[in-house]
Amino acid sequence: MTERERKSMMGAALLLAGAALVRFLVAPAPAEAPLGERGSIADSLLAAGDSALEDRERRSRPFEPGETIDPNIAGEVDLDRLPGVGASRARQIVENRNEHGPFLTVEELARVPGIGPASVERLRPHLKVAAAVRAPVRARAAPEGVGGGGAGGVVVDLNRATAEELQSLPGIGPVTAGRIVAWREENGGFRTPDQLMEVSGVGERTFARVAPLVRVDR
């Protein structure tokens, strides 16, 4: 390499270094979140962490002697505390309760996939079904001689019924009733009863039970 070529290369390197320096000096500093916003984010993260920790501690807490829970009221966290249940089965219990209605007896927990008679007997000492829950559920069956209906033999209009009235239908709990009302509002009402199966939580089996008990008035 000649002396002239060396000087040319050094000059080019100096030009590149100078350009990089100018860009560094001129470029704006990255924007920082406002102090208040940073504090809010930190508080949210701390709250979420505390909530997760409390949730984990509750799930791992064993039952006290004589302590019972109602499977029709308990959430996933308390159901997870039951011996041999776990988070996945606790979620299934809640989903089954919402889709098919409350459990009339402890034995009815066997309708949840994965819970058999042996599991029911293991869980029995820790469960208590409130008597107050049974009456409304039993009232859902139409009396003899009445051509179908909700509680008291009344046919339910899917486009006018309140969430409470929808819960008089067999297999429709509070969550599913809320979803029916939400679907109705979002889609401008039901045109046919079988559109009920478009609502999350209402499958063919549930629809077969409620079909004689519902109508659609436009």
N, C-alpha and C positions, 0 to 999 in steps of 0.2 A: 504494500500500500504506500502510495506517495504521500509526501508531506501535505500536498494540496487536498488529497482525498481525506486525510486525517482531520484536517481543519474543517472541511465541509461536514463530516460526520459529527464533529464536536458541536458545530454551530446548529445543526439540526436537533441534536439532543438538548441543547440549551433552550431552543425555541419550544420544544415539546414540554420541557420542565416548566418554562415560564407560563405556557398556556394552562397547564394543570394547576399552577399556583393561583393564577387569576381566577380560574373557575371555582377553586376552593374558597377564595376570598369573597367572590361576588355571590355565590349561591346562597339562597336564604336558608336560615337555620330551620330544621324541622319543627313544625308547630307542636306545641305541647298542649295537652288537655288543660282546660281551666282548673285552677286549684280546687274549686268546689266540686267540679265533675269528677276529678281524680279521687276526692274523698268519698263521693257517692259510690263510685265503682268499688273502692276498697271496702266500704261498708257492706255492699251487696255481696261481695265475695266472702267476707267474714260471716255474714248471716247465712249464706248458703252452706258454708263449711260447718257452722254450728248446727244447722238443721240436719245435715247429713250425719253428723256425729251423734246427735240425739236420737235420730232414727235408727242408727246402728245399735246404740245402747239399748233402746227399747226392744228391738228384735231379739237381742241376746239375753234379755232379762227373763229368768225362769219364772214359772207361776208360783205364787205363794200358796201355802196349804189352804185349801178351801176356796181359792180364787177361781172364778168362772167368768166367761165372756159369752155374749149373745151373738151367735153366728149371723144374725140378721142385722146387727148394728155395727159389729166390730169391723175396723178397717184392715187393710192388708198387713199393716205393721203388727197389730195384736194377733191376727190369725197366724202370722209367721211364727209367733212365740209358741204355738201349739206343738207338742212333741211329734216329730216326724213329718211336719207339714212343709216348711220351707217357703221361700218367697214365691216360687212359681206356682205351687199348689194354692197358696193364699190368694194369689191373683185369680186363679180359676174359681175359687169359692165365691169371690166377689162378682165375677162375671156371670157365673151360673145364677147367683141370687138376683142380679139385675135382669137377666134374660127370662128366667122362669118363675120369678117371684120368691118370697121368703120361704125359709124352711119351716114346715109345720112342726117337725120333731127333729131330734138329734139324728135319728135313723135316716132322715132324708138327705143328709150329707153324702150318703152313698151314691147319690145321683151325679156327684162331681167325679169326672174321670180321674182314676187313680186312687180314689178313696173307697175301699171295700168294707165289708162287715168288721174285719179285724181292726182296721184303722178307726172305725166308728167307736168300737169298744175302748180303744186306747185313748180316744179324745173325749169320751163321755164325761169323765170326772171334771173336765175343764170347761164344759159347755152347759149353757142353760138357755132354752128357748122361752122368751117371755110369752105368757099366755095371751097378752094383749095383741100380739101379732097374728094369732091364729084366726080370730073372728073375722076380720076383713077378708082374709084369703079364702076362707070357707064360704063366705057369702058370694064369691064370684060365680059359683055354679048356679045355673038357672034352675028355678023350682020346677017340679014336675008339671007338665001341662002347659008350660010357657014356651013359646017358640023362640028360644034363644034370648040372650041379653047379658048385660053386665050385672053388677050387683043389683039384686032386687028384680032381675028380669028385664031391665031397660036396655034397649039396643043403643049403642054408642055411635054418635055421628063423628067420624074422624075429622071433619072440617070445623066442628064447633066445640068438641069436648075439651075441657081443661086438662091439665096434667094430672090433677087429682082424680078426675073422672076416668081418664085412660088407665089409671092404676087399678080400677075395678075389674079390668080384663085379666084373664088368666095368663100368667107368664110375663106380665108387663109391670116392671118395678119403676121406682122414681127416675132412675137414669134413662131407661128406655122411653118412658113417657115424655121426658124432656126432649129426647132426640126426635120423637114423633112431632111434637109441637114445633121444634126448630125446622124440621124438614118441611112441614106444612107452610111455615112462614117464608122459607127460602124458595119454595116451588109454586107458590100460589094456590096451595091446597091439593087435596087428593082428588083424582078423577075417577079412580076405581079402587075398591078395597085392596086388591092384590098389590097396589103400589106400596102398601105397608112393608113389603119385603125389601124395599129399597132403603129402608131405615136400618142403620147399623144396630145389630142386636136382635132383629126380628128375622128369624129364619123360616124355612118351610114348616117346621114342626110347630113353632109358636103361632104362625099364621093359621095353620089348620085348626088350632084351638080357638082362636079369636074370630075366625071368619064368620061363623054364624051369629056373632055378637056385635058386629059392626056394620055400619052403612055409610054411604057417602051422599050427602046432599050438597048440591051446588047452588 
